């Protein structure tokens, strides 16, 4: 193994690999970052960007490859180890504690002490100084809870800056922000660059990548497929590199949809999440919703399904205007939804598959106020046969494979037949065989007359399943493409539009 660093300064990764069992998610990726430069890291959802960053930041260990930091071998054992070495990762997900003050969050884990007590005066003074340096106008004494996402993102950046890192990874820092708020983040990246800090900048907003980055690396399916060493980089070239692959599944066109409208959404909006969303869904139609991280896809379908409030707009089911304040109200109107977080929101992992299937329907299935084991088993067995669920239904659902867990989740919400069925990320974390089975389930539902909405981060999935595709970007609908006029390039071009 060659232990000689490629250069005396900079952060260098050579041949980085990461596998989880037989699944290889990162395949011999190289990247070099010099002080005072910004390297853009782009790629579709699932391309391997987050895994690469997690290795650099000490969150996960690589399965292979080497790293060097300013001329010395680098192999962080933890995020704290990486930070102490001068490498910081600013996550897309905000990780602040809402009950603590801004200053306490900034110094969490290393509170300044004086005479055995927290030196609050020093902590607040230093917090105020770093916030002012970054242009963040917030009182360090106030609790984080209630602050906007933009301000919280600024606090996350200040938290990293306080450690005086030499290299910083920004993972989708503006995904949940508006244009003006994103501008503040961009200014902070430019300040870091001017101060000599090396930055890896991950973003689906290609205009930002063009503006900020000195060079750009594109990952696709765990491989580094393109490296632009000089600027400017054309947006079309980046889009082509991100989506330039053949489909791995043989999708066949769904049966034609019907003329009757199952769902109509008009002028839907929710403050800070999305605005002016309008579309129709026909009986027997699969409508795909595509977009990148932070586009607002999940926010929209959660509001339609009653999980979140809808501030503006009208929803009609089968021509009738409906109003509801909860998922139960949406179900009474005929709208059912399968959430994207199978383990966190969809299933009770400690209960059996049979119990999970019947859980939402216990009141309807009960006789004289009680539901019997015989009833639970009968309903679950019917759904097992219908959806080809493998494994014992009486065991905890946590013992099942991801594909069978997903089938249980679909079966759970299809004990009764909805008018509108929404599925958010239907095949996340399942193998190829289960994917194909789930695709057929969705096609069969539509063929039976049900209106189906599929939200997916996988282009090939949404293109292969859908009659039409609604493309979102930054909380807005950018266009609806019919199947025969939708291509990966067309969808991606709308998804990165602003």
Helices and strands as residue ranges (DSSP letters): E 11-20, E 23-33, E 38-42, H 49-56, E 64-69, E 72-73, H 79-85, E 87-90, H 102-106, E 113-114, E 117-118, H 120-133, H 149-161, E 167-171, H 179-194, E 198-202, H 206-212, E 215-220, E 223-228, H 235-243, E 261-270, E 274-282, E 286-290, H 297-304, E 312-317, E 320-322, H 327-333, E 335-338, I 342-346, H 353-358, G 359-361, H 362-365, H 373-387, G 397-399, H 402-412, E 420-424, H 432-447, E 451-455, H 459-465, E 468-473, E 476-482, G 483-485, H 488-495
